[in-house]
Amino acid sequence: MQTLILINDPPYGTERLYNGLRLAHALLQREADVTVFLMGDAVSAAKSGQRTPDGFYNTERMLRRVTRRGKVLLCGTCMDARGLADDEVVEGAQRSTMEALAEATEQADKVLIF
């Protein structure tokens, strides 16, 4: 089953991104085909070099877990608007486009929005 998880919220301050990534990881453990598409403030979750306090979740680490078996796509326009360069994102995450999101949406059996 192909699942597309679309996330719009910032990496910290709400728990939508956190919970979307938790679900992505759980689906990957069940051998699902998962694509996570980050747009808006969510692209900041892919910033490499994050240092969070002990005991606090870290979106960079969570995304790395997803990239091992799934796909993480980042809205390129959203990255540009936030000054996030390609070489500043977690390894395995890829700059993407609305066209790629449209294609992933058409191919998905389920689309989940956080």
C-alpha positions as CSV (number, residue, x, y, z in Angstrom):
1,M,0.0,0.0,0.0
2,Q,1.3,3.4,-0.9
3,T,0.8,6.1,1.7
4,L,1.5,9.8,1.2
5,I,1.8,11.9,4.4
6,L,1.6,15.6,3.8
7,I,2.8,17.8,6.7
8,N,2.5,21.6,6.9
9,D,3.1,22.5,10.5
10,P,6.4,23.7,12.0
11,P,8.8,21.2,13.5
12,Y,8.4,22.5,17.0
13,G,5.5,24.3,18.8
14,T,2.8,21.9,17.8
15,E,2.9,18.1,17.7
16,R,1.4,17.6,14.2
17,L,4.8,17.1,12.5
18,Y,5.9,14.9,15.4
19,N,2.9,12.7,15.2
20,G,3.0,12.5,11.4
21,L,6.6,11.2,11.5
22,R,5.7,8.8,14.2
23,L,2.9,7.4,12.0
24,A,5.3,7.3,9.0
25,H,7.8,5.2,11.0
26,A,5.0,2.8,12.3
27,L,3.8,2.3,8.7
28,L,7.4,1.6,7.5
29,Q,7.7,-1.0,10.1
30,R,4.7,-2.7,8.6
31,E,6.5,-2.7,5.2
32,A,4.3,0.0,3.7
33,D,5.5,2.3,0.9
34,V,5.6,5.7,2.6
35,T,6.3,9.2,1.1
36,V,6.4,12.1,3.5
37,F,6.1,15.5,1.8
38,L,7.0,18.5,3.9
39,M,5.7,22.0,2.9
40,G,5.3,25.4,4.5
41,D,7.0,25.6,7.9
42,A,7.4,21.9,8.0
43,V,10.4,22.0,5.7
44,S,12.4,23.4,8.7
45,A,12.2,19.9,10.2
46,A,14.7,18.7,7.7
47,K,17.4,21.2,8.8
48,S,20.6,19.2,9.6
49,G,22.6,19.9,12.8
50,Q,19.6,20.3,15.2
51,R,20.4,20.2,18.9
52,T,17.4,19.8,21.1
53,P,17.4,19.5,24.9
54,D,17.7,16.0,26.4
55,G,14.4,14.2,26.5
56,F,12.9,16.3,23.7
57,Y,12.2,14.9,20.3
58,N,14.4,15.9,17.4
59,T,12.8,16.1,14.0
60,E,16.2,15.6,12.2
61,R,16.6,12.2,13.8
62,M,13.0,11.3,13.2
63,L,13.3,12.1,9.5
64,R,16.5,10.0,9.2
65,R,14.5,7.0,10.4
66,V,12.0,7.7,7.7
67,T,14.6,8.1,4.9
68,R,16.1,4.6,5.6
69,R,13.0,2.9,4.1
70,G,10.7,5.6,2.8
71,K,10.9,8.9,0.9
72,V,11.1,12.4,2.3
73,L,10.3,15.2,-0.2
74,L,10.6,18.9,0.6
75,C,8.7,21.7,-1.1
76,G,11.4,23.6,-3.0
77,T,9.5,26.9,-3.0
78,C,8.9,26.6,0.7
79,M,12.6,25.9,1.3
80,D,13.5,29.0,-0.7
81,A,11.1,31.2,1.2
82,R,12.7,30.1,4.5
83,G,16.3,30.4,3.2
84,L,16.9,26.7,3.5
85,A,19.6,25.4,1.0
86,D,19.8,21.9,-0.4
87,D,23.1,21.3,1.4
88,E,21.5,22.2,4.8
89,V,19.0,19.4,4.9
90,V,19.2,15.9,6.4
91,E,20.8,13.3,4.1
92,G,18.1,11.4,2.2
93,A,15.6,14.3,2.1
94,Q,15.1,15.7,-1.4
95,R,14.0,19.1,-2.8
96,S,10.8,18.6,-4.7
97,T,8.0,20.3,-6.6
98,M,4.2,20.6,-6.7
99,E,4.3,18.5,-9.8
100,A,6.0,15.7,-7.8
101,L,3.4,16.1,-5.0
102,A,0.6,15.8,-7.6
103,E,2.2,12.6,-8.9
104,A,2.6,11.2,-5.4
105,T,-1.0,12.0,-4.6
106,E,-2.3,10.3,-7.8
107,Q,-0.2,7.2,-7.0
108,A,-1.1,7.0,-3.3
109,D,-3.7,4.6,-2.0
110,K,-4.0,6.9,1.1
111,V,-3.2,10.5,1.6
112,L,-2.9,11.7,5.2
113,I,-2.6,15.4,6.1
114,F,-1.0,16.8,9.3
